[in-house]
Amino acid sequence: MRKNIVAGNWKMHKTQKETVALLEEIIAQQTNTNAELIVAPTFVNLAKAVEITQGKGITVAAQNMHQAEGGAFTGEIAASMLTDIGVNTVILGHSERRAYFHESDALLASKVDTALKHDMRVIFCFGEELKDRQNDNHFNVVEYQLRDGLFHIDKKDWTNIVLAYEPVWAIGTGETASPDQAQEMHKFIRTLVEKVYGFDIADALTILYGGSVKPENAKEIFSKPDVDGGLIGGAALKAADFIAIAKGF
Ligand code: PGA
C-alpha cells in the first residue's frame, strides 16, 4: 500500500514563538488522521520543531537545501546540517524556488543526488505554468521536469522519493485544479514512472497534489485513485484547517 501524506509548507512564515504555538495546536488536534503529517517550517525554526514534535508522529521537513556538502556558500544550508538536527526530509524544486531563485532542472538533479546520498527523503515538486496548460503543453512540461530533474536516480532510491504535482497557476491563487484535472495528471505521472522504472515503483509511489488545497476541497481531491495526499501552503498555517485537510482521508 502506498502511503498517504499531508505536508504543510510554511514558506517564510512564523517566528519561533508562532512556530511553537502552531505545532502545539496541531499536536493537540491531530487524532485519527490516516495520513503521515509533515510540517516544513523555516530553517531557523527546524531544530525547535524537531524538539517539540518528538514522539508525536509528526515529521519535520526542510523547505530547501544546498547541493554541496559544505564550503564557501554564504547563506546556504547543507544536507548534513539538516540530518544532524533530526531533519531527514526535504522539499526540493518548489515552484517559488524555481521562479524566484532560478533553480533549474539540472540544479535540482544535483540537489536530489545530495539528499539521497544522505539518505534523506525528497518531496520533489514540479508542475506547469498557466501558459503551458492554455497551450495544451502541460503533460510535456511535467514529463521534462521529471526526466531532467529526477529520472537519473537509481531504482533503489525511489523509496526515498515523494512527488508533489503543483500546477503553478493554482499555488496561492485560490484556484485549484479540479479533482479530475489532478487525477488526470497524477495518472499520467504514475504511468510515466512505470514506463521508466517499472510497475512496482510506480505503484508504491506517493504523489501529492498541491495548489490551494483547503478543508472544503481536500476530501474530493484525495478520493481520486492516484492522489495520495497534499502539499499545503496557506491552509497549513492554521492548525484546524491543516488537520481538517488531513482528515480528508
Ligand atoms: P497553497 O500553496 O496551498 O497556498 O496554494 C501550495 C504550495 O505552495 O505548496
Boltz pocket constraint, residues with backbone or C-beta under 6 A from the ligand:
constraints:
  - pocket:
      binder: B
      contacts: [[A, 9], [A, 166], [A, 170], [A, 171], [A, 172], [A, 173], [A, 174], [A, 210], [A, 211], [A, 212], [A, 213], [A, 231], [A, 232], [A, 233], [A, 234], [A, 235]]
      max_distance: 6.0
